[in-house]
Amino acid sequence: MKYLIGLILFLSVVTSQVTDKNFKEKIGSGFVVVTFTSEWQEKDLDDTILKGISGHEDAVIVEAKDSDTKKICKKLRIRNFPSIALFFDGSKKEVWKADMDGEVDVSPSDIKSAIDDVLAEDVF
């Protein structure tokens, strides 16, 4: 039951899935947090990371499966899954890659801080 509730919460946070064809369109406006996942990854992404950033500065969360985004993963050099990338108005701002054990060393506050840093650059 606990797993089912976690899955429902995760699916409610992730708003859409991207592919190589629609990637630029999906990341083109505002803050977009992309979670890169794979069917063969050892560990799943911690749900609290996504719940902690959902809606911060109107950030949108999308999922990119490696089988659908091979070109994007190659361009971003993502080899370990899960990984997370932050985009703002179509440009890459930060990428947090999983280590060899499948752990992404990032917290919701780290991602929020990266978003706030991008906003601070736009002041002047």
C-alpha positions as a Markdown table, in Angstrom:
| # | Residue | x | y | z |
|---|---|---|---|---|
| 1 | Met | 0.0 | 0.0 | 0.0 |
| 2 | Lys | 2.8 | 2.4 | 0.9 |
| 3 | Tyr | 4.4 | 1.7 | -2.5 |
| 4 | Leu | 1.1 | 2.4 | -4.3 |
| 5 | Ile | 0.6 | 5.7 | -2.5 |
| 6 | Gly | 4.2 | 6.7 | -3.4 |
| 7 | Leu | 3.7 | 5.8 | -7.0 |
| 8 | Ile | 0.5 | 7.8 | -7.2 |
| 9 | Leu | 2.2 | 10.9 | -5.7 |
| 10 | Phe | 5.1 | 10.5 | -8.1 |
| 11 | Leu | 2.8 | 10.3 | -11.1 |
| 12 | Ser | 0.9 | 13.3 | -10.0 |
| 13 | Val | 4.1 | 15.4 | -9.8 |
| 14 | Val | 5.5 | 14.3 | -13.2 |
| 15 | Thr | 3.4 | 16.3 | -15.7 |
| 16 | Ser | 4.5 | 14.9 | -19.0 |
| 17 | Gln | 7.0 | 12.7 | -20.8 |
| 18 | Val | 9.5 | 13.9 | -23.4 |
| 19 | Thr | 11.2 | 12.4 | -26.4 |
| 20 | Asp | 14.0 | 13.4 | -28.8 |
| 21 | Lys | 11.4 | 14.9 | -31.1 |
| 22 | Asn | 9.6 | 17.1 | -28.6 |
| 23 | Phe | 12.4 | 17.9 | -26.2 |
| 24 | Lys | 13.1 | 21.4 | -27.3 |
| 25 | Glu | 9.4 | 22.2 | -27.2 |
| 26 | Lys | 9.0 | 20.8 | -23.7 |
| 27 | Ile | 11.9 | 22.7 | -22.2 |
| 28 | Gly | 11.4 | 25.9 | -24.2 |
| 29 | Ser | 9.5 | 28.0 | -21.6 |
| 30 | Gly | 10.2 | 28.7 | -18.0 |
| 31 | Phe | 11.8 | 26.4 | -15.5 |
| 32 | Val | 11.7 | 22.7 | -16.5 |
| 33 | Val | 13.2 | 20.0 | -14.4 |
| 34 | Val | 13.8 | 16.8 | -16.4 |
| 35 | Thr | 14.2 | 13.5 | -14.7 |
| 36 | Phe | 16.1 | 11.0 | -16.8 |
| 37 | Thr | 15.2 | 7.4 | -16.1 |
| 38 | Ser | 15.9 | 4.0 | -17.5 |
| 39 | Glu | 14.2 | 0.6 | -17.3 |
| 40 | Trp | 17.4 | -1.0 | -16.1 |
| 41 | Gln | 18.4 | 1.5 | -13.5 |
| 42 | Glu | 19.3 | 0.1 | -10.1 |
| 43 | Lys | 17.5 | 2.6 | -7.9 |
| 44 | Asp | 14.5 | 4.9 | -8.4 |
| 45 | Leu | 14.6 | 8.6 | -7.9 |
| 46 | Asp | 13.6 | 9.7 | -4.4 |
| 47 | Asp | 10.0 | 11.0 | -4.6 |
| 48 | Thr | 10.7 | 13.7 | -2.0 |
| 49 | Ile | 13.1 | 15.5 | -4.4 |
| 50 | Leu | 10.3 | 16.0 | -7.0 |
| 51 | Lys | 7.6 | 16.8 | -4.4 |
| 52 | Gly | 9.9 | 19.3 | -2.8 |
| 53 | Ile | 10.4 | 21.4 | -6.0 |
| 54 | Ser | 7.0 | 21.0 | -7.6 |
| 55 | Gly | 5.6 | 24.5 | -8.3 |
| 56 | His | 8.7 | 26.4 | -7.1 |
| 57 | Glu | 8.8 | 29.5 | -9.3 |
| 58 | Asp | 6.3 | 27.6 | -11.6 |
| 59 | Ala | 8.8 | 24.8 | -12.3 |
| 60 | Val | 7.4 | 22.0 | -14.4 |
| 61 | Ile | 8.7 | 18.5 | -14.0 |
| 62 | Val | 8.9 | 16.1 | -17.0 |
| 63 | Glu | 10.2 | 12.6 | -17.4 |
| 64 | Ala | 12.6 | 11.5 | -20.1 |
| 65 | Lys | 13.1 | 7.7 | -20.5 |
| 66 | Asp | 16.5 | 6.7 | -22.0 |
| 67 | Ser | 14.8 | 4.7 | -24.7 |
| 68 | Asp | 12.9 | 7.7 | -25.9 |
| 69 | Thr | 15.7 | 10.3 | -25.6 |
| 70 | Lys | 18.9 | 8.6 | -26.7 |
| 71 | Lys | 20.2 | 11.7 | -28.6 |
| 72 | Ile | 19.5 | 14.0 | -25.6 |
| 73 | Cys | 21.2 | 11.6 | -23.1 |
| 74 | Lys | 24.2 | 11.4 | -25.4 |
| 75 | Lys | 24.4 | 15.2 | -25.8 |
| 76 | Leu | 24.1 | 15.8 | -22.0 |
| 77 | Arg | 26.5 | 12.8 | -21.4 |
| 78 | Ile | 24.0 | 11.1 | -19.1 |
| 79 | Arg | 25.2 | 7.5 | -18.6 |
| 80 | Asn | 24.0 | 6.8 | -15.1 |
| 81 | Phe | 20.3 | 6.7 | -14.2 |
| 82 | Pro | 18.4 | 8.4 | -12.6 |
| 83 | Ser | 19.7 | 11.9 | -13.3 |
| 84 | Ile | 18.1 | 15.3 | -13.2 |
| 85 | Ala | 18.6 | 18.4 | -15.4 |
| 86 | Leu | 17.4 | 21.9 | -14.9 |
| 87 | Phe | 16.5 | 24.1 | -17.9 |
| 88 | Phe | 15.3 | 27.7 | -18.2 |
| 89 | Asp | 13.8 | 29.0 | -21.3 |
| 90 | Gly | 15.4 | 26.3 | -23.4 |
| 91 | Ser | 18.9 | 26.5 | -22.1 |
| 92 | Lys | 20.6 | 24.0 | -19.7 |
| 93 | Lys | 21.4 | 25.4 | -16.3 |
| 94 | Glu | 22.4 | 22.4 | -14.2 |
| 95 | Val | 22.7 | 18.6 | -14.4 |
| 96 | Trp | 22.8 | 16.3 | -11.4 |
| 97 | Lys | 24.0 | 12.8 | -12.5 |
| 98 | Ala | 23.7 | 9.6 | -10.6 |
| 99 | Asp | 26.9 | 8.0 | -9.3 |
| 100 | Met | 27.8 | 4.4 | -10.1 |
| 101 | Asp | 25.5 | 3.2 | -7.3 |
| 102 | Gly | 22.5 | 5.0 | -8.8 |
| 103 | Glu | 22.3 | 7.7 | -6.1 |
| 104 | Val | 21.7 | 11.3 | -7.2 |
| 105 | Asp | 23.4 | 13.6 | -4.7 |
| 106 | Val | 20.9 | 16.4 | -4.8 |
| 107 | Ser | 18.1 | 17.7 | -2.5 |
| 108 | Pro | 15.0 | 19.8 | -3.2 |
| 109 | Ser | 16.8 | 22.7 | -1.6 |
| 110 | Asp | 19.8 | 22.3 | -4.0 |
| 111 | Ile | 17.4 | 22.5 | -7.0 |
| 112 | Lys | 15.5 | 25.4 | -5.5 |
| 113 | Ser | 18.8 | 27.2 | -5.0 |
| 114 | Ala | 19.8 | 26.6 | -8.6 |
| 115 | Ile | 16.5 | 28.1 | -9.7 |
| 116 | Asp | 16.9 | 31.1 | -7.5 |
| 117 | Asp | 20.5 | 31.6 | -8.8 |
| 118 | Val | 19.1 | 31.7 | -12.4 |
| 119 | Leu | 16.6 | 34.3 | -11.3 |
| 120 | Ala | 19.2 | 36.4 | -9.6 |
| 121 | Glu | 21.2 | 36.6 | -12.8 |
| 122 | Asp | 18.3 | 38.2 | -14.6 |
| 123 | Val | 18.2 | 41.2 | -12.3 |
| 124 | Phe | 20.8 | 43.2 | -14.1 |
